[in-house]
């Protein structure tokens, strides 16, 4: 096994693996929240559910390749777009008045 010339390529502590797992957890969280939203609001739930694969793909792209300014810009723009989309869904959706209304108890 040869050591990389650049110390940044050595990836001490499996940082890329932890980052990849964090992106996977985030995409699973998007899917879970979207599925839960389907019970109350179908369209916003589908929008959030549809973003889960996009979040996973962005995370896969971000951790698979060596970071470069252009690639980091793409990841930043996509993450920002997803956050703005989530804010639009939240602001356009009808918020429950109480926890009881949210859970349909």
N, C-alpha and C positions, 0 to 999 in steps of 0.2 A: 504494500500500500504506500503510495507516495503522498507526501504532505503538499497541500496547496501552497502556491507562491505567496498569495495574499492572505494574511491572518483573518480577514473578514470572511473568507470562504470556508474556514474551518468549522463554523457554526457550533461553537462550544455550548454545551447545555441543551442541545436539541431545540434551539429557539424557533427554528422553522417548523418543526413538528408541533410545538405548542401553539404557534400561530395558526397552523393549518387546523388543528383541533378546535381552536377558538372560533374560527370561521364556520366550521361544521356545526358547533353548538349554536352559533347565531342563526344559521339557516334553519336548524331544527326548531329554534324558538320562534322564528317567523312562521314556520309551518304550523306550529301548535297554536299560536295566537290567531292566525288566519282561520284555522279550523274551529277554534272557539268562537270567533266572530261570525262564522257562518250560521250559528244557531240564532243569532240576533239580527244581523244585517248581512244579507247575501252578497251584494255587490262589493262593499268594502272588504268583507271576508275573503272573497275571491281575489281581490287585488293584492291583499297582504299575502295570501297563500301563493299567488303566482310569483311573488318576489322571492320566495324561499329558494327556488332553483337558481335565480339570478345571484342571490347572495352567496350561495355555495360556489357558483362558477367564478365569481369575482375573487373569492377566497382561494380557490384552486389556482387561478391565474396568478394571484399575488404571491403565493408561496412556492409555486413550481419554478418560476424563472428568477434569475438573478435581478435584484432591484436595479432599475435604471430610471432616470428622471421622467422619461416619457411614459413608461409603464406605471410608475407611481402616480403620475398625473391622471392616467386613465382610471386607476383604482379609486383615486380621490374623487373624481367626477362622478363615477358610478355610485359610490357610497353616499355622496351628497345628494344625488338624484333620488336614491331610495329613501333617504331621510326626508327630503321635501315631499315625496309621494306619501310617505307615512303621515306627515303633518297635514297634508291636504285631506287624506282619508279621515283623520281624527277631527279636523275642523268642519268637514262637510257632513259627517255622520251625526246622528242624534244621540247625544250622551244620555245614559240612564240617570234618573233622578236619585236613585238609591241603589244600594247593593242588592236589595231584595228584587228590584226591577231588573237588574242586570242578570241575576241568577234565576229569574222566573219562579220565585218561591211563592 
